[in-house]
Amino acid sequence: MYRLARLSLVLAAFSLSACAADAAGKNDSAGEITITEFNAPVAQPSGYFGYGQDASVEEIAGWDIDIRPDGMGLPPGGATAEDGEMLYEDQCALCHGSFGEGVGRYPVLAGGEGTLSEDRPEKTIGSYWPYASTVWDYIHRAMPFMQPESLSDQEVYALTAYVLYLNDLVEYDFKLTQDNLALIEMPNKDGFFLDDRPDTSNEACMSNCKDPASIRITSAPPATEEVDSDVVEASGAEAASGQSTYEQACALCHASGVGDAPIPGDASTWAARIDAGREALIANALAGKGQMPPKGGQIQLSDEDVIAAVDYMLEVTAN
């Protein structure tokens, strides 16, 4: 009796399965999908893409480092220009000059008063910058060039004070603090305004438009003499002696030994590198090694420029 009852249940289950399969087949043939608990879509909160997580307070703090023109966001601290003088010499003078005059193509930091209306204005902290607080912001987030955000808040106050001192905006012993930095009036503070002009003053032509086929170029660049490509290549190779590339792109670290960069002319620091061979030196310069990024961080340089700079440093060291 028990076996018969069990057999009846099994047969009933097969019958139900067959009916379900038949119904599903009909739905599929009609292009319909039967929604069950297994394939029903899961409701997600608005704006949720199924991956990632909310940023923590600590993660947000790592990015929230901007300083507003009114000084909001400045951390506690303070320093004088006197505090920043030697720090500036160590961290900034190589590129910006001991008096903010700029070295090579690196920016000039001091001077330039009254030049903004000239054909070649000198945009410096004193002549151009609108807010003293954003000087602190820029030094903090972008300097030194090869190690941005490596300075402590106190060091940034000291460097900001010294740069302002170079522009005769504060006294040598004036203590720059969180409370008074935004109160310093920059000479060009009124030279900036909200540009409310539209992106373009032209309206799109919607009727009776000019036929593009009728448009002609009415002027042409002046004719130039044809130059022998071999001469250009030779002159380019000669110009790429490496010295100019070294001075503009490599001296920042190599002239002072920052990050253990070998100083040209110091045979002791170059000995092992020279023993490794020129090709190894070139490969390291192009691909980067240790603290030096590829091409010293100057990705715009061509491989030939980098190779020429390596050869220049080897030549200086050998002589």
Protein Blocks (a to p, Z undefined) as FASTA:
>chain_A
ZZmmmmmmmmmmmmmmmmmmmmmmmmmmnopacddfklgccdddehiaoiajdddfklmm
mmmmcccfkopaiacddddfklmmmmmmmmmmmmnopnonogajbccfegjihklmpmbd
cddfklmmmbfklmmmmmmmmpcfklghkacfklmmmmmmmmmmmnopacfklccdfklm
mmpccfklmmpccdfbdfbfcdcdfbhpacfklpccfbdcdddddddfklmmmmmmmmmn
ommmmmmmmmmmmmnopghiacehiamlmmmmmmnopklmmmmmmnogajbcghhlpamb
cfklmmmmmmmmmmmmmZZ
